[in-house]
Amino acid sequence: MRKYIFVLLLYLFFVPVLNAQEKPKESYFGLGLGLQSRTFKDQLVTQSTYQGTSFFVSLQHQKIKGNTLRYFEFEGSIGSVKTDEFDRDQAGGKFQAPSVSSFWNEIEFRHLFLLSERPKGSWFLGPAAYHLLHLRIGPRWDNSQLNYEIGGGLKAEGAYRRPVRVMKKDALLQVGLQVPLVGYILRPSYSGVPDFLDINKDFLVDMFENNYVTWMGNFPRIQTSFRLDLPIASGNRMQAGYDWQFYSFQEPWTTQAAVHTFSLNFFLRAK
């Protein structure tokens, strides 16, 4: 498996763009607002599944140059999540549902190369580098009030773009798929009452000591995206987006998260 990953890395970084034709250069700055629905279970702390919806915001820059697409994105959401298993309003519930504050942040750079271009659509492939932070603060988790995944690394992305007609306007539909290749993740080592933090150790030191090298097999973070671009006044664009991603990791105990993001983005043309 690692040999295949190495070959794919070489291809992604050194793929030549042959017979490239000169195309208009475009650059956009974007602002996105929306909602993010999140479901997660972290067995390091509890067997319960938590769910909730958060406010989502993103800042973006897109650059189309020749036969390449480049994206830089900063995304974040903040809100609270709950579990129904301890809710007094649910059948069998005996306690008040513990609310957990949740913060999600991702910084990502993607560079895609044109593979095939036809009248009905174009295919792109390229690498993507990312940094992910998923932080949960739960006062009722006793010793594990602060829980997190801090990860980053390299992904491969494939995308398909095709022109469509929407409301009598020329629009653009883009569908993408991302899979992880190699990276790192930081996870806390403490859990529950028996495993207390070492009070003589600095929190940051403890955090960075518990790090893991990850790859597709043990950190399967799959992401899909759907984008519909509509032209608006003065060469600017409006974009409706939907993203879904899922990841799981098994150290020191299994954590799983699924995220749905609905957004409306506005892009101002820079040049």
C-alpha positions in Angstrom: 0.0 0.0 0.0 2.8 2.5 0.9 4.4 1.9 -2.5 1.2 2.9 -4.3 1.0 6.0 -2.1 4.6 6.9 -3.0 3.9 6.5 -6.7 0.7 8.6 -6.4 2.6 11.3 -4.5 5.2 11.5 -7.4 2.4 11.7 -9.9 0.6 14.4 -8.1 3.6 16.7 -7.6 5.3 16.1 -10.9 2.4 15.6 -13.3 3.3 17.6 -16.5 0.7 19.9 -18.0 1.2 19.0 -21.7 -0.1 21.0 -24.6 -1.5 23.7 -22.3 -3.3 26.5 -24.1 -3.3 30.0 -22.9 -6.5 30.8 -21.0 -7.8 33.9 -19.2 -6.4 34.2 -15.7 -9.0 34.7 -13.0 -8.6 35.4 -9.3 -11.4 35.7 -6.6 -11.7 36.5 -2.9 -14.6 34.8 -1.2 -16.7 34.9 1.9 -19.0 32.0 2.9 -21.7 31.7 5.5 -23.7 28.7 6.4 -24.6 25.9 8.8 -22.6 22.8 9.8 -24.2 19.7 11.2 -21.8 17.5 13.2 -22.1 14.0 14.7 -19.2 12.5 16.7 -18.4 9.8 19.2 -15.1 9.7 21.2 -14.6 6.5 23.2 -11.7 8.1 25.0 -14.4 9.9 27.0 -17.8 8.3 26.6 -19.7 5.8 24.5 -22.4 8.4 23.7 -22.9 9.9 20.3 -23.1 13.7 20.3 -24.9 15.8 17.6 -25.5 19.5 17.0 -25.6 22.3 14.4 -23.1 25.2 14.4 -22.7 28.5 12.6 -20.1 28.2 9.8 -17.9 30.8 8.2 -15.2 30.6 5.5 -12.6 32.9 3.9 -11.4 31.8 0.5 -9.1 32.7 -2.4 -9.3 31.0 -5.8 -6.9 31.4 -8.7 -7.5 29.9 -12.2 -4.3 30.0 -14.3 -3.8 28.1 -17.5 -4.8 24.6 -16.9 -4.5 24.7 -13.1 -6.9 25.5 -10.2 -5.6 26.8 -6.9 -7.6 27.2 -3.7 -6.7 28.6 -0.3 -9.5 28.2 2.3 -9.9 29.1 6.0 -13.0 27.5 7.6 -14.4 27.5 11.1 -17.6 26.8 13.0 -18.6 27.1 16.6 -21.6 25.7 18.5 -22.8 23.1 21.0 -23.6 19.4 20.7 -25.6 17.1 22.9 -26.5 13.5 23.4 -30.0 12.1 23.7 -28.9 9.1 25.8 -28.9 11.1 29.1 -31.8 13.5 28.2 -34.6 13.6 30.7 -37.1 14.3 27.9 -36.1 11.0 26.2 -37.5 7.6 27.2 -35.3 6.1 29.9 -33.3 9.3 30.4 -32.4 10.0 34.0 -30.1 13.0 33.8 -29.9 16.3 32.2 -28.2 16.1 28.8 -24.6 17.3 29.0 -24.0 20.1 26.5 -20.5 20.1 24.9 -19.0 23.2 23.3 -17.6 22.3 19.9 -15.1 24.3 17.7 -14.1 23.2 14.2 -11.3 24.8 12.1 -9.6 23.8 8.9 -7.0 25.5 6.8 -6.4 24.0 3.3 -4.4 24.6 0.2 -5.3 22.7 -3.0 -3.5 22.7 -6.4 -5.3 20.8 -9.2 -4.1 20.1 -12.7 -6.2 19.6 -15.8 -6.2 15.9 -16.9 -8.9 15.9 -19.6 -11.1 18.7 -21.2 -14.2 18.0 -23.2 -17.2 20.0 -24.2 -19.3 18.2 -21.5 -16.8 18.6 -18.7 -13.2 18.6 -17.4 -11.3 16.4 -15.0 -8.7 17.6 -12.5 -6.3 15.9 -10.2 -3.8 17.2 -7.6 -2.5 17.4 -4.1 -4.1 19.2 -1.1 -2.4 20.1 2.2 -4.5 20.7 5.3 -4.5 21.4 9.0 -7.5 20.4 11.1 -8.6 21.2 14.6 -11.7 19.7 16.3 -11.9 20.9 19.9 -14.6 19.9 22.4 -15.0 21.3 25.9 -17.3 19.4 28.2 -17.4 20.4 31.9 -19.2 17.2 32.8 -16.4 15.1 31.4 -14.5 15.4 34.7 -10.8 14.8 34.0 -11.4 14.8 30.2 -13.1 18.2 30.0 -10.8 19.2 27.1 -10.7 16.8 24.2 -9.4 17.3 20.6 -8.1 16.1 17.3 -5.3 18.2 15.8 -4.3 16.8 12.5 -2.7 17.7 9.2 -1.1 16.3 6.2 -1.4 15.6 2.5 -4.5 14.5 0.5 -5.2 13.6 -3.1 -8.2 15.3 -4.8 -10.0 14.6 -7.9 -12.6 17.0 -9.3 -15.0 17.2 -12.2 -16.3 20.5 -13.6 -19.0 21.0 -16.3 -21.1 23.9 -17.6 -24.8 23.8 -16.8 -27.8 26.1 -17.4 -29.5 27.5 -14.3 -32.3 30.1 -14.4 -31.3 30.9 -18.0 -27.7 31.6 -17.0 -24.5 29.8 -17.7 -23.4 28.2 -14.5 -20.7 25.8 -13.4 -21.1 22.6 -11.5 -18.1 21.1 -9.7 -17.9 17.8 -7.8 -14.8 16.8 -5.8 -13.5 13.8 -3.8 -10.6 13.9 -1.4 -8.7 11.0 0.3 -5.8 11.2 2.8 -2.3 10.0 1.9 0.0 10.8 4.8 -0.1 13.1 7.8 -0.1 13.4 11.6 -2.6 13.7 14.4 -2.4 14.8 18.1 -4.8 13.1 20.5 -4.9 13.3 24.3 -3.8 10.3 26.4 -5.9 10.9 29.4 -9.4 9.4 29.9 -11.9 9.2 32.7 -11.2 9.2 36.4 -8.3 6.7 36.6 -6.0 8.4 34.1 -5.1 11.8 35.5 -2.9 14.4 33.8 0.6 14.7 35.2 0.4 17.9 37.1 4.2 18.3 36.8 4.0 18.3 33.0 3.2 21.3 30.9 -0.1 20.9 29.0 1.6 21.8 25.6 4.4 19.3 26.3 1.9 16.6 27.1 -0.1 17.4 24.0 2.8 17.2 21.5 4.1 14.0 23.1 1.0 12.2 22.1 1.3 12.4 18.3 0.8 9.8 15.6 1.9 9.4 12.0 -1.2 8.7 10.0 -2.1 7.5 6.5 -5.1 6.3 4.5 -5.4 3.0 6.4 -5.6 4.3 10.0 -7.0 7.8 9.5 -9.6 7.4 6.6 -10.7 11.0 6.3 -13.0 11.0 3.2 -14.4 14.3 1.9 -16.9 15.0 -0.9 -17.9 18.5 -2.2 -20.6 19.9 -4.5 -20.4 23.4 -5.9 -22.8 25.3 -8.1 -21.4 28.7 -9.4 -23.7 31.4 -10.8 -22.4 34.6 -12.4 -23.6 37.9 -10.8 -22.9 41.6 -11.6 -19.5 42.9 -12.6 -17.9 39.5 -13.1 -18.4 38.4 -9.6 -19.9 35.0 -8.6 -22.3 33.4 -6.1 -21.9 29.8 -5.1 -24.0 27.3 -3.3 -22.0 24.5 -1.6 -22.5 21.3 0.2 -19.7 19.2 1.8 -19.6 15.9 3.6 -16.7 14.4 5.4 -16.1 11.5 7.7 -13.0 10.4 9.7 -12.1 7.9 12.3 -8.9 7.2 14.3 -8.2 4.4 16.7 -5.5 5.8 19.1 -5.6 5.8 22.1 -9.4 5.0 21.8 -11.6 5.2 18.7 -12.9 8.6 17.7 -15.4 9.1 14.8 -16.8 12.3 13.3 -19.2 13.0 10.4 -19.8 16.6 9.2 -22.3 18.1 6.8 -21.7 21.7 5.7 -24.2 23.8 3.8 -22.9 27.2 2.7 -23.6 30.2 0.5 -20.4 31.9 -0.9 -19.9 35.2 -2.5 -16.8 35.8 -4.7 -15.4 39.2 -5.6 -13.2 39.1 -8.7 -9.7 40.5 -8.1 -8.5 40.6 -11.7 
